[in-house]
Amino acid sequence: MLWFIAIVLGIVQGLGEFLPISSSAHLIIVRWLFEWDPLIRQGGENIDIALDVALHVGTLVAVLIYFFRDWLQLLLGGLTQGLKTRDGKMFWYLVAATIPGGVAGLLLESKIDQLFRSQPLIIAGGMALMGVVLYFVDKTVAQRISFERIGFKEAMLIGTSQALALIPGVSRSGITMTTARMMGFSREAAAKFSFLLATPIIGGAALKHTPDIIHNIANPLFLVGSLTSAIVGLFCISFLLKYLQRHNFAIFALYRLAMAALIVVVYYLRGA
């Protein structure tokens, strides 16, 4: 059963990390809907942490593979040319934009997790509210700015918005794409910058759990979860960048509202 759970959660993480639907909320809600927490805990004392780390490692691998050439150019430009070239500027913009979300994560993640992890209705509220905001912003703001025109101010505003993603249901990709669209960036530019910005954030989260990664690297469940989330994550990155060339974010906003409604219905049917 744990193998099946690892595969399902890997799929959920791969989808939720890059689509604007909230991976953290879905990981919590899927386990809550199917009542998997007791089964996961039966797998061992640290299996819960191992699975969570594995899923994030998988999505880190996905974004590194997909944007390998982009990151190579950004690194070379940033470390050799500084702010003299566009690649150099973008590299340091991404570094600076990572700081607000990273600091917020270090200071608040554990506290917010304790407050909201076992609160399905709060998660449903975050899902629904973010869906409405995403739809409204995407519907009303014109696409005026391309990826190449992202400046320091815009990068910092997008990066700072990541702090809100600590609340399950908001979504890191959802809030960063919405913020970018609010400033007039094209849908594709918003998604690409969000994905690039995900690299150091996910990498930092994985780095924080380095001992857990080393301890569980040979665990078959760790490998299954990582591989599944990496494969699904690669597919999602490619899909969304192509999808947004011709479509808007409406389908994701509607999905958020539908999922929020499902959570509320199940919550009250269970009498919780």
Secondary structure, 3 states (H helix, E strand, C coil): CHHHHHHHHHHHHHHHHHCCCCHHHHHHHHHHHCCCHHHHHHCCCCHHHHHHHHHHHHHHHHHHHHCHHHHHHHHHHHHHCCCCCHHHHHHHHHHHHHHHHHHHHHHHHHHHHHHHCCCHHHHHHHHHHHHHHHHHHHHHCCCCECHHHCCHHHHHHHHHHHHHHHCCCCCHHHHHHHHHHHCCECHHHHHHHHHHHHHHHHHHHHHHCHHHHHHHCCCHHHHHHHHHHHHHHHHHHHHHHHHCCCCCCHHHHHHHHHHHHHHHHHHHHCCC
